[in-house]
Amino acid sequence: MAPSLEFAFTLEVDLPPALDFGNTHCGHRRFIPITGGTAQGPKLKATILPGGGDWNALREDGMGHVFAKYTIQADDGALISVTNGGSEIQEARSESR
């Protein structure tokens, strides 16, 4: 049987303004706090707990790295630890930006 995907839930995440660390040897670094939110769908109803965040860095060549970690509490009380990581490619930055 071929693998398939099934819709489980949608996240709506509360994000205040990013904390901008500026340019570093690893690229332009930012931290975006995760202060709350919800998960709603046929497979999960939950609250996103405050205290998580999204750490990211964007290099001058347009390659970016992202890492997010946060906790969801399901309506039945179960705690779910979520970790996301990945890479992104953006248009290379110019000096005029």
C-alpha positions in Angstrom: 0.0 0.0 0.0 1.3 3.4 -1.0 1.8 5.9 1.9 -0.7 8.7 2.1 -1.3 11.9 4.0 -4.3 12.7 6.2 -5.1 16.2 7.5 -4.8 16.2 11.3 -4.9 19.9 12.6 -4.0 23.5 11.9 -1.7 25.5 14.1 -2.4 29.2 14.8 0.7 30.5 16.7 1.0 33.8 18.6 4.3 35.4 17.7 5.5 38.8 19.1 8.1 40.8 17.2 11.4 39.0 16.6 14.5 39.7 18.6 17.1 40.7 16.1 20.7 39.7 17.0 22.1 41.2 13.7 24.9 39.9 11.6 27.2 37.3 13.2 29.8 34.9 11.8 26.9 32.4 11.2 24.7 34.9 9.3 21.9 37.3 10.3 20.4 35.8 13.5 16.9 36.2 14.9 14.9 34.7 17.7 11.1 34.7 17.5 9.4 33.8 20.8 6.3 31.5 20.7 3.9 32.9 23.3 0.8 30.7 22.7 -1.7 29.6 20.2 -4.0 26.7 19.3 -4.1 23.5 17.4 -7.5 22.7 15.9 -8.6 19.8 13.7 -10.1 16.4 13.5 -7.1 14.7 15.2 -6.1 17.2 17.8 -7.5 20.0 19.9 -4.8 21.7 21.9 -3.2 24.8 23.3 0.4 25.9 22.4 2.1 26.8 25.7 4.3 29.9 26.1 8.0 29.4 26.3 9.0 28.0 23.0 10.7 29.8 20.1 12.0 29.9 16.6 15.8 30.4 16.1 16.9 31.3 12.6 20.0 32.5 10.7 20.2 33.8 7.1 23.6 33.9 5.4 24.6 36.5 2.8 24.3 33.8 0.0 20.6 33.4 0.8 20.9 30.0 2.6 18.9 30.0 5.9 18.6 27.6 8.8 15.6 27.4 11.1 15.0 25.6 14.3 11.8 25.8 16.4 10.9 24.1 19.7 7.7 24.4 21.6 5.2 22.4 23.7 1.5 21.7 22.9 -1.0 20.6 25.6 -3.8 18.5 24.2 -7.3 19.1 25.6 -7.0 15.7 27.4 -3.9 17.1 29.3 -1.2 15.2 27.3 1.9 17.2 26.6 3.5 17.1 23.2 7.0 18.3 22.6 7.5 19.6 19.0 10.9 20.2 17.3 11.1 21.5 13.8 14.3 22.2 11.9 15.2 22.8 8.3 16.8 24.9 5.6 15.5 27.6 3.3 16.9 29.4 0.3 16.2 33.0 -0.2 17.3 35.5 -2.8 20.9 36.5 -2.0 21.1 39.8 -0.1 22.6 42.9 -1.7 24.5 45.7 0.2 21.6 48.1 -0.6 19.1 46.1 1.6 
